[in-house]
Amino acid sequence: MTATNDFQRIVNTLTEEMKDQIDNDITSIRGTTTEQENKSSAGAANFEFRPLTGEEKDEFINSLDARGKQILADLAGGAKDSKDSK
């Protein structure tokens, strides 16, 4: 019976150690995520979009499939229509 008790004690010890390690990992990950969110939100206030260069526009258009090109054309037509109606 002592072998069974020793085995159970070892299993309990290992289980507790694994639980502690998992808890530490989760806490560490949460801290990293919060730290990243804080850095991201701090930089967001100073962020500005810049216009795409001609090359970037061409790359974007070439990356679209037929459906994407159709959506872009529809949006471009809608933008022209809204300017015309003003």
Beta strands, then each sheet from edge to edge (+ up, - down):
end
